[in-house]
């Protein structure tokens, strides 16, 4: 059993989308699980908020919980809406922009 600190209550249901709130003109994030092998982070983006193009060394899975985002991977824009998932490959440039207020769950898998 892992001795790492749990960022959400263990062994009980939690309303996922309620764990972060929108803030006007901001991006809010909360790490739900952080381990050496990966992280799960919940984000709330106000409309038109964005993360500029960057790369990460590992694959990351985006799960859209609310709203609509434009996610560009290798400068190819993708429209990602509630209920969709996108796998962003490691070492490929990507950027994110909230078309509407949006909440997403980001799972980073730290393996080669």
C-alpha positions in Angstrom: 0.0 0.0 0.0 1.3 3.5 -0.9 2.3 5.7 2.0 2.0 8.8 -0.2 -0.4 11.5 1.1 -3.9 11.4 -0.4 -5.0 14.7 -1.8 -8.7 13.6 -1.8 -10.5 11.5 0.8 -9.6 7.8 0.5 -12.3 5.2 0.0 -15.2 7.6 -0.3 -17.1 9.1 -3.2 -16.4 12.8 -3.9 -18.2 15.0 -6.5 -15.3 15.6 -8.9 -16.4 18.8 -10.6 -17.0 20.4 -7.2 -13.3 20.0 -6.2 -12.3 23.2 -8.1 -14.3 26.4 -8.7 -14.1 28.9 -11.5 -12.4 32.2 -10.8 -12.9 35.1 -13.1 -10.0 35.6 -15.4 -8.1 32.7 -14.0 -7.1 29.0 -14.3 -7.5 27.1 -11.0 -5.9 23.7 -10.5 -5.9 21.1 -7.7 -3.7 18.0 -7.6 -6.0 15.1 -6.6 -3.3 12.4 -6.6 0.5 13.0 -6.8 2.8 10.1 -7.1 6.3 9.4 -8.5 4.6 7.4 -11.3 2.1 10.2 -12.2 -0.3 12.8 -11.2 -4.0 13.5 -11.6 -4.9 17.2 -11.6 -8.3 18.9 -11.9 -8.4 22.3 -13.7 -11.1 25.0 -14.0 -10.5 27.5 -16.8 -12.5 30.7 -17.1 -13.6 31.5 -20.6 -10.7 32.4 -22.9 -8.1 31.5 -20.4 -5.2 29.5 -22.0 -1.9 27.6 -21.4 0.6 28.7 -24.0 2.4 26.1 -26.1 4.7 23.9 -24.2 6.0 20.3 -24.1 6.0 17.6 -21.4 8.2 14.6 -21.3 5.4 12.2 -20.7 2.0 11.3 -22.1 -1.0 13.1 -20.6 -4.7 12.2 -20.9 -7.3 15.1 -20.8 -10.8 14.3 -19.8 -13.3 17.1 -20.4 -15.8 17.3 -17.6 -17.5 20.6 -18.5 -17.4 23.1 -21.4 -15.3 23.3 -24.5 -11.6 23.7 -25.1 -9.4 24.0 -28.1 -6.3 21.8 -27.6 -3.6 22.1 -30.2 -1.1 19.3 -30.5 1.8 19.8 -32.9 -0.1 23.1 -33.9 -3.1 21.0 -35.0 -6.3 22.5 -33.2 -8.8 20.0 -31.8 -12.2 20.9 -30.4 -12.7 19.0 -27.2 -16.1 19.1 -25.5 -17.8 17.7 -22.4 -17.4 13.9 -22.2 -14.4 13.7 -24.6 -10.9 12.6 -24.0 -7.6 13.4 -25.7 -4.2 11.8 -25.3 -1.5 14.3 -25.6 1.8 12.5 -26.5 4.9 13.3 -24.6 7.6 15.5 -26.2 5.0 17.0 -28.7 4.2 20.7 -28.3 0.6 21.4 -27.1 -1.5 24.4 -26.0 -4.9 24.7 -24.4 -7.6 27.5 -24.6 -11.0 27.5 -23.0 -13.6 28.4 -25.6 -16.2 28.4 -22.7 -15.8 28.0 -19.0 -14.3 24.5 -18.7 -13.2 21.9 -16.3 -10.9 19.1 -17.2 -9.1 16.2 -15.5 -5.4 15.8 -16.5 -3.7 12.4 -15.9 0.1 12.5 -16.4 1.7 9.2 -16.8 5.4 9.3 -15.9 7.0 6.4 -17.8 9.2 6.1 -20.8 
